[in-house]
Amino acid sequence: MKKLYRSSDNRFIAGVFGGLSDYFNIDATILRLIFVICLIPSFFTFALIYAVAALIIPKDMEIY
């Protein structure tokens, strides 16, 4: 079973796109580029969506 989580390995800010890329099995760079393109016309809306996702999506369990 797949679970959505924030990545601790593949992250720049909060790991949201790293977790989404693992969940949907696509490259995180593509998600980040799409997000930056969407930020241009509507900065506040997409920044708010990212902030809420960073707060709601749980962090993955780090295995040492």
C-alpha positions in Angstrom: 0.0 0.0 0.0 1.3 3.4 -1.0 1.3 6.3 1.5 1.8 10.0 0.9 4.5 11.5 3.0 7.1 14.3 3.0 10.5 13.1 2.0 13.4 13.6 4.2 15.9 12.6 1.5 14.5 14.3 -1.6 13.8 17.8 -0.3 14.5 21.5 -0.8 12.2 23.2 1.7 9.7 20.8 3.3 10.0 17.6 1.2 6.4 17.9 -0.2 7.5 17.4 -3.8 9.9 14.6 -2.9 7.0 12.7 -1.3 4.6 13.4 -4.1 7.2 12.2 -6.6 7.6 8.9 -4.8 3.8 8.5 -4.5 3.1 9.2 -8.2 6.3 7.7 -9.4 7.5 10.7 -11.4 10.6 12.9 -11.1 10.5 15.6 -8.3 12.1 18.1 -10.6 9.1 18.0 -13.0 6.8 18.7 -10.1 9.0 21.6 -8.9 9.1 23.1 -12.4 5.3 22.9 -12.7 4.9 24.5 -9.3 7.3 27.4 -10.2 5.4 28.0 -13.4 2.1 28.0 -11.5 3.6 30.5 -8.9 4.0 33.2 -11.5 0.4 34.1 -12.1 -0.9 33.2 -8.7 1.8 33.4 -6.1 -0.3 33.6 -2.9 -2.7 30.7 -3.8 0.0 28.2 -4.7 2.3 29.3 -1.8 -0.6 28.8 0.6 -1.4 25.3 -0.9 2.3 24.3 -0.4 2.3 25.6 3.2 -0.9 23.7 4.0 0.5 20.5 2.4 3.7 20.9 4.4 1.7 21.1 7.6 -0.8 18.3 6.8 1.3 15.6 5.1 3.2 13.6 7.7 7.0 13.2 7.5 8.4 9.8 6.5 10.0 7.7 9.1 13.8 7.9 8.7 15.5 4.5 8.9 19.1 4.5 10.1 
